[in-house]
Each structure stands twice: as structure tokens, then as C-alpha cells.
């Protein structure tokens, strides 16, 4: 009796089949591409090639690139922890702010998806994962005695500070990094002294920008004001 014939799909010299697709695997790969090369380099075709699958197979998990980007934002924000049961609401908001900054620095190419992209989407249509930090912070603050409306104001003030901070920190560029003189390093000597005397005079503080310290100072001002506001 002749031995059973081996089908072409299981020949020894065939490459192993690509791992089964899942939403989690697709989003993790998309995040890797964005982290490495930027949002502009991500496409369904590029992602499918990296995963070793046909592009059409991706559409069962993400309807289009926009849905893919929303999923990446959710993936990153899932790493942000908010303890809505913390009795010290101010300390918890400070911890959230530090965590958000860490995420932004770890995934700088994702920041536009977290900061500017949601502005073009009505709140109720945003991915649920991007709304969970909001719900958790509202829970934290209402438990602390804030009204719902005041809790929302606090959230907006906190994330307004955070968004402005991370955009500023990621865009802190110098004119000549190897220059030791602060004025020359920042290129401030190009500004007319008659029009910008104060700005030119701040060469030292501008050159010694410390993102972590700047965030803490901003939080000090914000939280001190909130602590003295009647609830």
C-alpha cells in the first residue's frame, strides 16, 4: 500500500503559517509601526505585510485606518491607571498626570491621537477606551464631594494642562545643542533686544527646561486653586 500523500500545505520546506490574527495583535503591531516611523507610515497594506496576512483579513478587526488609529489610542490609554477610590483626590490627580506624561514620552508619535484627534469627534462617538479615564476621574471627584459639573471642570482643567504640557515638552527644540552659551544655544540673539528684552533675559531658564519639574509646578498651581475652591 502506498504511503499517504503529503499535501502542499504541510511540506517541510514551506514557511510556517502566520500566527492567527486578533484585534490585540493587530493594534500592538500598529503601535510598533507608529512608535518607530510615525502615523503617516501606517497603512492597512503595510500593517498586513508586517503581520504576514492579506490586507483584506484586517478589515474583520478594523473597518478602516481611522478605526485602527482609534484602537491604537485605546491601547495606549489602557496603560493609564486611575484609582477612583483614592481618598486623596489631589494626590490621585497628580499620579494620573505623571502617568499620562510617561505615556506621552514613551509614545510621542501617538500624542496627536490622544490630544488633537479627539477634538474632531463628538464625545459620544469616541472609542469607549478613551473615555474610561474621564469616567474614572469623574467618579474620583464626585466621591470627594465635587458636583458632577465641577468634576467635569476639574477634568478639563487637568487635561488642558497636560495636553499643553506634553505638546510643549515634545517640541522643545534648541538651535545649536552643542553650544554652551544659553543665548547662542537657543538662537535668542536673533530676536531684536528692543522688542523682546524679557524673553532674551530668560535664556538661562529657557535653556534649562525640565519637563518633569515644569509639570509639577503646573500641577501645584492647579491643585492649590482647586483645594481652595468651595465644593
Phi, psi and omega in degrees: 000131182291144178296151180299141181283135180271125181291158182297335184287345183238019176297144183301328184272005177280145175291150179297148179295146178294145179303151181300139180284144171216160179301319182296317181292320179298313183291324178296319179292319178299319179296320178298318180295315181296316179301320186277321191232349179103161183298322185298334183273357179270127173217162179299320181294315179297317181296316180298319179297319179294324181280346181078033180228167175287140181306324183296335181291338180289331187290348174285344182247337178213123187295329182194183182295324179300316178295325178296316180294322176299319179295323177296317178299318177298318181301316181290315182291339175298340179277350180274120183261131174232118177267098184286355179261000182296123180290341179260088186297324182293318178296323180292320177296323178294319178295320178298316180299316179296320179295320179295318178298318179300318178297317181297319180287329179285331183228063185300329180287347179270344185307318177302329178289334182270329189257308188261326183299318181300336182296338181266005183234127176304147187308311185289346180262358179286154178304138184301326180297332179280346180265347183296321175300323178297312181298319181293320180290321175299320178297314178304312187283323178291327174294331180279354177112357177286147172289165179301317181294318179293323177299320178295320177299318180296315179302314181297320179294318181296311184282337170297316176297314183296315182297315178298320182294310185293323177296318180293315182295320181287342182253011178290100181247149177244158184282318183219092187301333184274352181285136181271333178283125185300318181299316181285324182298320181271351181075018183291342179297344180283342181279133178300126184296331180290335182263333185228054183294321182290318180296317178296326180288347180262023182305317181298303178300324179294322183285336182259035181304129178234107185301316181296316180293321179297319179296316180299321179294317178297320178293322177304313182294314182296310185288328176296319178294319179293324182293335181261001179273127179301136180264000000 
